[in-house]
């Protein structure tokens, strides 16, 4: 247990700790943008295809 604590402390003191956090933040932002884009595109596609089929029933 003590060795794990030492490794964590050395990781946070070194340059790799802040860099890993920065990469995690960047990754979270990219994932968020992707999710927003997919949701937006799916809503637009659903609306487009619902309008293009005459007599289609859209459940809301």
Residue frames as a rotation matrix with the C-alpha (Angstrom) as fourth column:
UNK 1
0.569 0.822 0.000 0.00
0.822 -0.569 0.000 0.00
0.000 0.000 -1.000 0.00
UNK 2
0.427 -0.494 -0.757 2.84
0.182 -0.773 0.607 2.36
-0.886 -0.397 -0.241 0.81
UNK 3
-0.632 -0.700 0.334 4.45
0.436 0.035 0.899 1.76
-0.641 0.714 0.283 -2.59
UNK 4
-0.078 0.700 0.710 1.22
0.977 -0.090 0.195 2.67
0.200 0.709 -0.676 -4.35
UNK 5
0.799 0.365 -0.478 0.99
0.508 -0.835 0.210 5.90
-0.323 -0.411 -0.853 -2.36
UNK 6
-0.034 -0.903 -0.427 4.60
0.151 -0.427 0.891 6.74
-0.988 -0.034 0.151 -3.25
UNK 7
-0.651 -0.175 0.738 3.93
0.717 0.175 0.674 6.13
-0.247 0.969 0.012 -6.93
UNK 8
0.383 0.866 0.322 0.85
0.905 -0.421 0.057 8.35
0.185 0.270 -0.945 -6.85
UNK 9
0.685 -0.187 -0.704 2.74
0.257 -0.842 0.475 11.14
-0.681 -0.506 -0.529 -5.11
UNK 10
-0.416 -0.907 -0.063 5.63
0.208 -0.162 0.965 10.94
-0.885 0.388 0.256 -7.57
UNK 11
-0.370 0.387 0.845 3.17
0.929 0.139 0.343 10.89
0.015 0.912 -0.411 -10.48
UNK 12
0.695 0.719 -0.016 1.45
0.718 -0.692 0.072 14.05
0.041 -0.061 -0.997 -9.21
UNK 13
0.450 -0.610 -0.652 4.74
0.129 -0.678 0.723 15.82
-0.884 -0.409 -0.226 -8.52
UNK 14
-0.536 -0.726 0.431 6.15
0.491 0.147 0.859 15.06
-0.687 0.672 0.277 -11.94
UNK 15
-0.750 0.176 -0.638 5.26
-0.539 -0.722 0.434 16.59
-0.384 0.669 0.637 -15.26
UNK 16
-0.904 0.379 -0.197 3.12
0.131 0.685 0.717 13.61
0.406 0.622 -0.669 -16.29
UNK 17
-0.549 0.724 -0.417 0.39
0.730 0.174 -0.660 14.33
-0.406 -0.667 -0.624 -13.73
UNK 18
-0.182 0.493 -0.851 -0.70
-0.154 -0.869 -0.470 17.75
-0.971 0.045 0.234 -15.01
UNK 19
-0.752 -0.131 -0.647 -0.24
-0.648 -0.039 0.761 16.64
-0.125 0.991 -0.056 -18.60
UNK 20
-0.882 0.461 -0.100 -2.53
0.434 0.876 0.212 13.66
0.186 0.143 -0.972 -18.06
UNK 21
-0.274 0.804 -0.528 -5.15
0.579 -0.301 -0.758 15.93
-0.768 -0.513 -0.383 -16.51
UNK 22
-0.358 0.092 -0.929 -4.93
-0.552 -0.823 0.131 18.32
-0.753 0.560 0.346 -19.45
UNK 23
-0.913 0.020 -0.408 -5.37
-0.342 0.510 0.789 15.48
0.224 0.860 -0.458 -21.91
UNK 24
-0.688 0.709 -0.158 -8.35
0.712 0.616 -0.338 14.18
-0.142 -0.345 -0.928 -19.91
UNK 25
-0.175 0.621 -0.764 -10.00
0.125 -0.756 -0.642 17.62
-0.977 -0.208 0.055 -20.05
UNK 26
-0.564 -0.089 -0.821 -9.38
-0.745 -0.374 0.552 17.90
-0.357 0.923 0.145 -23.78
UNK 27
-0.961 0.207 -0.185 -10.76
0.100 0.881 0.463 14.40
0.259 0.426 -0.867 -24.32
UNK 28
-0.463 0.831 -0.306 -13.87
0.682 0.114 -0.723 15.22
-0.566 -0.544 -0.620 -22.27
UNK 29
-0.197 0.363 -0.911 -14.47
-0.364 -0.889 -0.276 18.35
-0.910 0.277 0.307 -24.35
UNK 30
-0.780 -0.135 -0.611 -14.07
-0.626 0.200 0.754 16.42
0.020 0.970 -0.241 -27.61
UNK 31
-0.861 0.497 -0.103 -16.47
0.501 0.866 -0.007 13.70
0.085 -0.058 -0.995 -26.43
UNK 32
-0.308 0.772 -0.557 -18.99
0.390 -0.432 -0.814 16.33
-0.868 -0.467 -0.168 -25.36
UNK 33
-0.356 0.120 -0.927 -18.87
-0.711 -0.678 0.185 18.02
-0.606 0.725 0.327 -28.76
UNK 34
-0.925 -0.018 -0.380 -19.28
-0.282 0.703 0.653 14.66
0.255 0.711 -0.655 -30.49
UNK 35
-0.681 0.716 -0.151 -22.28
0.679 0.541 -0.497 13.73
-0.274 -0.441 -0.855 -28.35
UNK 36
-0.162 0.615 -0.772 -23.94
-0.037 -0.785 -0.618 17.10
-0.986 -0.072 0.150 -28.99
UNK 37
-0.569 -0.134 -0.811 -23.29
-0.772 -0.250 0.584 16.71
-0.282 0.959 0.039 -32.72
UNK 38
-0.962 0.211 -0.175 -24.73
0.131 0.915 0.381 13.21
0.241 0.343 -0.908 -32.88
UNK 39
-0.436 0.847 -0.305 -27.84
0.650 0.061 -0.758 14.21
-0.623 -0.528 -0.577 -30.93
UNK 40
-0.190 0.328 -0.925 -28.34
-0.395 -0.888 -0.234 17.25
-0.899 0.321 0.299 -33.15
UNK 41
-0.741 -0.151 -0.654 -27.89
-0.671 0.182 0.719 15.26
0.011 0.972 -0.236 -36.34
UNK 42
-0.898 0.438 -0.043 -30.21
0.439 0.899 -0.012 12.49
0.033 -0.030 -0.999 -35.19
UNK 43
-0.229 0.841 -0.490 -32.96
0.364 -0.392 -0.845 15.02
-0.903 -0.372 -0.216 -34.36
UNK 44
-0.227 0.085 -0.970 -32.56
-0.724 -0.681 0.110 16.69
-0.652 0.727 0.216 -37.76
UNK 45
-0.912 -0.138 -0.387 -32.50
-0.374 0.669 0.643 13.36
0.170 0.731 -0.661 -39.59
UNK 46
-0.709 0.705 -0.016 -35.59
0.610 0.601 -0.517 12.14
-0.355 -0.376 -0.856 -37.74
UNK 47
-0.045 0.702 -0.711 -37.48
-0.022 -0.712 -0.702 15.33
-0.999 -0.016 0.048 -38.61
UNK 48
-0.460 -0.206 -0.864 -36.36
-0.812 -0.297 0.503 15.17
-0.360 0.933 -0.031 -42.25
UNK 49
-0.968 0.057 -0.246 -37.37
-0.069 0.876 0.477 11.55
0.243 0.478 -0.844 -42.76
UNK 50
-0.537 0.831 -0.146 -40.66
0.566 0.227 -0.793 12.01
-0.625 -0.509 -0.592 -40.95
UNK 51
-0.025 0.506 -0.862 -41.60
-0.385 -0.801 -0.459 14.85
-0.922 0.321 0.215 -43.30
UNK 52
-0.597 -0.345 -0.724 -40.54
-0.773 0.008 0.634 13.02
-0.213 0.939 -0.271 -46.45
UNK 53
-0.948 0.305 -0.090 -42.86
0.272 0.925 0.264 10.02
0.164 0.226 -0.960 -46.00
UNK 54
-0.509 0.823 0.251 -46.49
-0.697 -0.565 0.441 10.92
0.505 0.050 0.862 -46.62
UNK 55
0.493 0.839 -0.229 -48.89
-0.476 0.481 0.736 9.37
0.728 -0.254 0.637 -44.15
UNK 56
-0.319 -0.655 -0.685 -46.16
0.338 0.596 -0.728 8.38
0.885 -0.464 0.031 -41.70
UNK 57
0.818 0.575 0.014 -47.02
0.131 -0.210 0.969 8.35
0.560 -0.791 -0.247 -38.05
UNK 58
-0.305 -0.926 0.222 -44.51
-0.018 -0.227 -0.974 10.02
0.952 -0.301 0.052 -35.75
UNK 59
0.552 0.442 -0.707 -44.68
0.657 0.290 0.695 9.04
0.513 -0.849 -0.131 -32.09
UNK 60
-0.253 -0.629 0.735 -43.77
-0.092 -0.741 -0.665 11.82
0.963 -0.236 0.129 -29.71
